[in-house]
Amino acid sequence: MSAEKTIEFKDEGKMTDDNRGLHYEENLLWEKERSDTSGVDMPKPAGAPLRTGHEARGDIGLPQVSEPQALRHFVRMSTWNYSIDHGFFPLGSCTMKHNPRLNEKLARLPGFAAIHPLQPASTVQGALGVMYELQNWLGELTGLKSVCITPAAGAQGELAGIMTIRRKHELSGESAKRRIILTPDSSHGTNPATAAMCGYEVRNIPTKETGGILSLEAFKEALYKTDENGEDVAGMMVTNPNTCGLFESGVKDMADLLHAAGGYFYMDGANFNAIVGKVRPADFGVDVMHINLHKTFSTPHGGGGPGSGPICCTEELAPYLPKPLVVKDGDAYRLEEDGERETTLGTLKGFQGQFGMHVRALTYMLSHGKDGLRQVSEDAVLNANYILRSLEGHYHAPFAANGHCMHEALLTDKRQKEKGVSTLDIAKMLVERGFHPMTVYFPLVLPGTMLIEPTETESKDSIDRFITVMKEIAEEVEAGDVEEKYHSMPIATPRRRLDEVKAARNPILRWKN
Ligand SMILES: *Cc1c(COP(=O)(O)O)cnc(C)c1O
């Protein structure tokens, strides 16, 4: 909102005239208030003492606006939020799939929604049963039968997983010599960040020369780099399918060598949507992994709600998992008690984690069943390959020659760059054309990457519309002389290109009068 456009309205306080169509600009509530109005604070009573005998309450410092003004303020802002319920959301790595309303209905049942974590276990047997059954489903789907559902997100699951490995090394007296975590250069930023937070040195395994996937040679080089037996390595973190949308088919051999060296294999399971019901990570050597319930198992995320990142591990690592696990004694469920498992790494999250997400995820599993979950991964992979094959003639598709992709298609701006148009410009043109952009500039293995994940829940029509617009963009850029036009996109939005560097360097986090 520019200062010269600000007009003083008698009834509405200060407003801007930037409203277009029925799309409203919105300024701060404090800018709307007028000195001569009252909203939350009542006008002072004229002289009459309070009948309760107390002092009158002072002003509480909220802006003085009427109820309709306050309501409109928040409702208008809520319409600015793009969500999976608005339209196609092809953010690679994020698995923005439809959140079935059945999940919401069940999570709102009073027996789930209105209970308290401090209630005696005997009064919440149903809720504990849900968590126990969720642990079992995750154990079955991953082949890793020991499950802790408390972590609050994928990143916290990673932390929990690496702390589990660290605890194991600590109690075996090996933590002083095992200082290194291996991870490919394509890994999600949370992988090296987690290893560093746990005090490990991060050793990257390069993948670019091997078409975006790990090679046994590069892995061996990293494993034995500073110790001929690899005994300074604590573990390895690999995302599978990886962040280039490719299945790491060589990891079993790497896991065997890692195990022989005394290390553990952590799998980042954020991309489990591509393999759920098809492959059990335990079978290719994974020791511990996290699952994003808010990706694979359709619970809301982003602005939509809290995440949940359970971890699953082998029996060998089970003693070190965070507490509490849900246990079953005879017919009764309960949470583990303090002191019950001395080897645990401790508590990472209050109570039992995001219970509402546990209900939603189990609802999704039960409503799909075993065959339905397998269909999920098959359809997700089919949709991504449809996009890859439709667009590979228009955009540089660096790994398309490897064969099929998994659940996401990777393109780059190599061809468009020659005409002065970059991935950022393509993303902004997508916004102009009514599409939320894909993930851009990630993974970092190549310049100008675009990672597109349609998920299984998009119809062929919606995918075809996206493909059509992507092709039109490529053709327009190919024809040339559109540099200026693309650099000025988007133009139809209330805000255009922001100075993102300035916004990141000088964020204004507080309203000042
Ligand atoms: C989403 C994601 C994460 C992190 O999960 P959050 O729930 O956002 O913390 C980690 N790794 C990969 C590959 C992801 O896609």
The ligand as an ORCA input file, in Angstrom:
! r2SCAN-3c Opt
* xyz 0 1
  C       9.348    -32.089      4.128
  C      10.678    -32.693      4.199
  C      11.412    -32.716      5.402
  C      11.001    -31.977      6.657
  O       9.729    -32.256      7.145
  P       8.944    -31.174      8.008
  O       7.738    -31.878      8.471
  O       8.671    -30.021      7.107
  O       9.838    -30.770      9.149
  C      12.607    -33.388      5.408
  N      13.094    -33.990      4.309
  C      12.432    -33.969      3.130
  C      13.015    -34.676      1.940
  C      11.204    -33.309      3.033
  O      10.562    -33.279      1.870
*
